[in-house]
Amino acid sequence: MEDHESAVVQETETGTRPTQDFRVVAVGRAGIAAMEQLCGDATLSGVDLIAMHTDRDMVGRSRATFRHCLNAGQPRGLGAGGDPSLGQAAAERESGEIRQLLQGARMVFVLTGLGAGTGTGAAPVVARIARESGALVLGVATLPFHCEGRLRSGHAQAGLQSLKAAADAVITVPNQRVLSMLDRNTPAVEVFATANRLLVDGIRGLWQLLTRPGLIQLDFASLERLLRGRHSESVFASVSASGDHRAREVVERLLASPFLSPDPVLASADAVLVAVTAGPDVPFAEIEMVLAHVQRQADQAQVVTGTSVDPALAGGLRVTLVASIGGSAPLPEAAPRFDAAASSMPMETDRRTDAERSVGDVLGLGTSGGGRSSGGLVPPAPELTAEQRDSLGGRSSGRGTVRKKKVVQSMFNFDVVSRGRFEKTEATVMNGQDLDVPTFLRRGIALN
Amino acid sequence: MFDPASIVVGLEIGTSKVCAAVGEITAQGAFKVMGLGQSRSRGVRKGEITDPQKASEDIRQAIADAEQMADVEIRSVFLGVTGAHIRGFNNRGIHPVVSADRHITQDDVDDAIRNAKAVNLPHDHSVLHTIRQDFVVDDHDGVENPVEMYGARVEARVHVIHGQGNRLQNSIHAVQALQLSVEQVVFSGFASALAVLGKEDKEMGALVIDFGAGVTEYALYTDSLLRHSGVLAVGGDHVSNDLAIGLKIPLGRAEQLKLEHGGAEVGNDAKGAMVSLGSEPGASDRQVNLEHLRRIQSIRLEETFELIARDVGPMLSNARAGIFLCGGGARTRDVIAMAERIFGLPAQIGRARDVSGSVASLDHPEFAAPIGLARFGALRLRQQKPGTGWKSALGNWFRR
């Protein structure tokens, strides 16, 4: 620890640049704390871990391979102090360096805790830069406990909106849900550790999914097709079970998972990624049963499945599931602004005119120190619409983590070819082909 | 007036038309077609009745039409059936000759045939026809009639055509509802073959393909024996449906375009040509690409022929008389050339043979099945009337 302390840096610490295809960027304190669990994990040797924070000390203590200290403009390398606008401004100012850290990556996980300063403000910027450099960006974020107050909830929701807009998909782990899955007597340390573990498990599960040779290989391309450009909010669950009734248990636990249980998440999901990792001795019928069950639950969704065998998991089954909800319409790329004033008043009571909302206000210039350079200009973000603001405000005043209820418009499935004249007759199936479907369609013969 | 006993009526409830053929056995024993009645068919899809009410109306219409034309009263019909559920296969029955001198009697032959009929069918299927092929007497192949021969073992080879009982009942009930009795149900593909193949054609071997609107039936004869039969539930409707989907036009228009401009091969004249859909009031005149139309049709027909060729298998090369195409699909332009290309055999349009009569449309390929049905009835009648010459020679082939 001590030697790291002395090596506190302004820029990327090591001279080399990250080279791996997969990179995990931890933004902010919560992100770095979660990433500590990934550090030293030998199975993740093909992943570059990047720590990023406004607090110089925290960055210094991280065991990540690459560390980058964002300058929040505070003296002595202090953090953003819970002000997302500072975090955002710092990340924008140093976008060049961040871009260099993310150059060449195929997939970037942005690991963060939303609600405070750096993570909430900087993570969307990092995600945007990563996407601009061509990577598939998956945000993995915790949402604050209810008891952390409306301010943090509001920040977290605004941050989530902008992270969703910037990243291809965001997996959220609401801390309140974590709390509800734990025993009441669980010590505080353990609660946080559990939340962190859940975050990290998501990343680890996905990483293993993509790298471990699977029986039904889930490759990067299918993940990319599933997530690219969806800007969706996802939930994540990873459960395991062993013993005689593991297949049934694992399904029950999956459905009882706090992230899936209260709302019919699977039923309303439009994309579901499910990966089953089984011990070498687990019969395929059980894997099939698990997958079939998930398919049945998520009948509206595009389901991508993967299966792999893990020798370490003898006699056990582990299911990793990512379900993304809504978000099919891409949100505007730019993030909603963080009002400095929002820290003093709830959003729905924000009745200031546009003129009062100066650019300086947006940038948080008034609260920043003298360290701001010319590179610190943040592109003005679009206003939150009244609707968005209402929904944000409503959320922060009510249950902190109520997922936004979207009006789901059903779509026609254009893949299905009408059977036309043969609608009510028995299908003429021969050699696995439905002969009622036009031959030129079945043979894929293009006219023109 | 005619002797009612000499009148036979074949009724085919097709997907596009219901057709009744009235035949007469003349005093000389010849078969003559006296009248044809037909009606548009509305309650049938893929050769099977889907709307009994409409089907009954159409049958009534066709029967009335035929009665008027032939000036007879129709009381009973030989009913043609088809559909994807109908299948044919070859079976054999063995009977050991028990008599001390190994003299084969008619009883031995009957026993062998009875054994051959005891086939293992799906529980809901019933046998339509058991058609005798030939006999094997002690490894001596190809015996036509083993009675009076000597041997230790008689093996009868038969071709069994069977269909699902309930679905056969649909057609029978539709006819019976009109106070008509059904003499016998006959597989339409078999009837078509009966109509279009002459004695020499059967000897040389021929494949009859009845390309109807809903289904395509086929029957293969080699050495005068029925070797293979089957139904493919693909027909002219499929072509129209393909065109409607591919050219994005209504089904009715697709049907009309198919008849006016369709063809089995794309052809040089179709390259880049456009045909007009014909404008209707209030709609602008649309044009469709003739090449696309022909290509869609060509691909479907090609696939259908290929499926038949695959089903018939290597026996096809024994059909030296070639392919006989009947049914409405036989009228498709260039379809003969396509059949010759795919089957590698000479092909021709199958027309009703050895039929006399005043009806002008006798040789139209689409009437092969009803005429064949009437002819089947005539053969049965002869069989029932003893002493009419070649009864034993031919009638036995169609013993059920």
Chai-1 contact restraints between the chains, C-beta under 6 A:
chainA,res_idxA,chainB,res_idxB,connection_type,confidence,min_distance_angstrom,max_distance_angstrom,comment,restraint_id
A,G420,B,N241,contact,1.0,0.0,6.0,A-B,restraint_1
A,R421,B,D237,contact,1.0,0.0,6.0,A-B,restraint_2
A,R421,B,N241,contact,1.0,0.0,6.0,A-B,restraint_3
A,T425,B,R45,contact,1.0,0.0,6.0,A-B,restraint_4
A,T425,B,K46,contact,1.0,0.0,6.0,A-B,restraint_5
A,T428,B,A233,contact,1.0,0.0,6.0,A-B,restraint_6
A,L435,B,V234,contact,1.0,0.0,6.0,A-B,restraint_7
A,P438,B,D242,contact,1.0,0.0,6.0,A-B,restraint_8
A,P438,B,I245,contact,1.0,0.0,6.0,A-B,restraint_9
A,T439,B,I299,contact,1.0,0.0,6.0,A-B,restraint_10
A,T439,B,R300,contact,1.0,0.0,6.0,A-B,restraint_11
A,T439,B,E303,contact,1.0,0.0,6.0,A-B,restraint_12
A,F440,B,I296,contact,1.0,0.0,6.0,A-B,restraint_13
A,F440,B,I299,contact,1.0,0.0,6.0,A-B,restraint_14
A,L447,B,H292,contact,1.0,0.0,6.0,A-B,restraint_15
